[in-house]
Amino acid sequence: AGPVRACRASLASSYTQTSETVDLDWENLGFGIVQTDYMYIAKCGTDGNFSEGEMVPFGPIALSPSSGVLNYGQGLFEALKAYRKTDGSILLFRPEENAQRMQTGAERMCMPAPSVEQFIDAVKQIVLANKRWIPPTGKGSLYIRPLLMGSGTVLGLAPAPEYTFIIFVSPVGNYFKEGLAPINLIVEDKFHRATPGGTGGVKTIGNYASVLMAQKIAKEKGYSDVLYLDAVHKKYLEEVSSCNIFVVKGNVISTPAVKGTILPGITRKSIIDVALSKGFQVEERLVSVDELLDADEVFCTGTAVVVSPVGSITYQGKR
Ligand code: COI
């Protein structure tokens, strides 16, 4: 309701459920893959139209070694969640936003994308097919991972001639090992996540491979994650490897503006709506790293991280 719109999955399920929920250790879910019953798969050839998708058992897929995604990284992913309510109904968080963001990303990556209707319909089908894996209310959510990839074969650099749209799901709990406790970030001053004109503003798979090195080093030093600065001035906040960032000072909540180098997060957008509706002033602008020294609070937002409070930020050796 209100600015955080929810969409109720309404498709009748054609899958027989053996029990209401599976027997998992719901208290200790964390954020790792738990294999569920089904995945959704649809294909698209050179005509740009996706086949009617089908639900198949979760498992490996066959890909040519010369597929576009394996050789040239022509791939995108999305992320959203389904929640079980106490009355037994299932809620999806803003799936139409993910469908639209996949379309924007697909255009940037020269790929055809499923229509908004097909995307949402596929999400509903996959959630209902794997309903018994949705955590009980308050114990977590069903993480939904739509993937779009150039599965056709290429050798010279070119868009692939065939695309595959897959959705798999996994029950998840908290993303960070800290749980809901504040996380500790380190500002990265050597590696950058994105450059103007690049693909930082879309959810292409390569954006995530390129942050692994900085994240690995940060984790070895005991930090939860890395906060990136812009690649040009090396002083404005961009985003954390897996989420957007907000800085609170009094009644003003500031967050880096979406200008092509940060991901236009759907949780980010919802938080802006909620903050405005609660009387906060929200500024989407260049936010200098120096402003962190002065902040009352800092928090991160994302599908996986939800809203994570930041306990400390280390920059150039100062905490
Ligand atoms: C998400 O928030 O779900 C993401 O896509 C980030 C991912 C690295 C876990």
Boltz pocket constraint, residues with backbone or C-beta under 6 A from the ligand:
constraints:
  - pocket:
      binder: B
      contacts: [[A, 78], [A, 79], [A, 80], [A, 208], [A, 241], [A, 242], [A, 243], [A, 302], [A, 303], [A, 304], [A, 305]]
      max_distance: 6.0
